Amino acid sequence: MKIKHFTRAFIVFGLLLFVSCNEEETAVETVEQSTEDLFAKNWQEADLSKFFTGEEMNYPISNKQLKNVLNHKDVYQIRFVPGILNNELLVKVVSIDATGKVLAEELVKQSKDLTLHNQLEKLRTSDFDKETITDSMVSKHILPFNDAANYLNSWMQKSSLYIDEMTSYNGMRIRHFALEPVVIKHMIALESDTISLSWGINSEKKLTTVFVPITNNHIKAATKNGGNGPAYDFTLPCPTACDPD
């Protein structure tokens, strides 16, 4: 009889433990989901003129972070997602599979010690030899240094009165920018300290990304005269390129 009572007590204890663990896991998932929703929600609803003040904004992404988001066999796309937490504008680098499932992500903070505008101005007349890139997918994302300088210059001269228009397509605020994994592999192969994501305004007067390799806080530029790194852009903005959503 005592054995039966013990068995029942053991079973009840096991059920309570199981329920408790499930509740803890659910709580963790809820917190993570809440943080994720808050990150995007704050970006969508924020008065961006308080964050985009006309000063250049640079986000150095380490090779380790880029490798981490690529370290999955099913990576379909790499996204660069702006968001706001604790009143700070951040960027998440996110890898997704073909269904849109998140595989890995890295959070990147702005570096106020890194300034690139003057460096890009000096590179205006320098040309990168695109013939050195054999992969057409990578080649199409190469941004001439002159255009990169124009993008940052437009960013610094923009009026906050038009920031909502600059950050939206058809009245919908941009959710993320995307690149193919092969482009990220090319960035990693440059072996620079970091790849900086900088905000710019493109020829369509829309918010865009400018990627440049950085070593010792200087652009590790490749030109026809030497060097080993180009600038990159032509990221796919969502909207309108949201596949998979």
C-alpha positions, 0 to 999 in steps of 0.5 A, a space after each residue: 500500500 505504501 508503495 502505491 502511495 509512493 508511486 502516485 506521489 512520484 507521478 504527481 511530482 513528475 507531472 508538476 515538474 513537467 508543467 513547471 518546466 513547460 511554463 518556464 520555457 513558455 515564459 522565456 519564449 514569450 520574453 524573447 518574442 516580446 523583445 523581438 516585437 518591441 524591436 520592430 514595433 519601436 522602429 515602425 512607430 518612432 519619430 525617426 527625426 529624433 534618431 536620424 539627425 543628419 550625422 553619419 551613422 556607422 555600424 561595424 559588423 565583425 567577421 565573427 558575427 557574419 560567420 555566425 549568421 552564415 553557419 547554417 546549411 539552409 541559409 537563404 538570405 541575410 537581412 539587416 533589420 533596423 530597430 529601437 531598444 532602450 531609445 537606441 537605434 540598433 541593427 540586427 543581422 539575421 539569417 533566414 531559410 527559404 520559408 522565412 524562419 530565423 536561423 541566427 541573429 547578431 545585434 550591432 550597435 552604432 560606433 560613434 568613433 568611426 567616421 567615413 564621410 571624409 574617407 569616401 570623399 577621398 575615394 571618389 575618383 578611385 575605381 574598383 575593378 569589378 572584373 576581379 569578381 567572377 561571381 555575377 551575384 556579388 558583382 551586381 552589389 558593388 557600389 562605386 566609391 563616388 556613389 557611396 560618397 554621394 549616398 553619405 553626403 545626401 544623408 548628411 544634408 537630408 531634411 528631417 521633414 522628409 524622413 518618413 518619405 525617405 524611409 518608406 515605400 508606398 506609405 509603408 516603412 522599410 522593415 529590413 534590407 537583404 543580401 544573398 549569402 554569397 555576398 556576405 561570404 565575399 565580405 568575410 573573405 576580405 579579412 578586414 576588422 569589420 564590415 561597416 553598415 552606414 546609412 545613406 540616401 540613394 539616387 531615388 531619395 530613399 534610405 539605403 545601406 552602404 557597406 565598406 570594409 574597415 581596418 583600424 578605423 579606415 576603409 580598406 578600399 580596393 581600387 585599380 591601384 591596389 587594396 582588397 575591398 570594394 563598397 557594396 549596396 543594392 540591398 533589397 529593401 522590404 518593402 517592396 522586396 519581402 520574399 519570403 515574408 
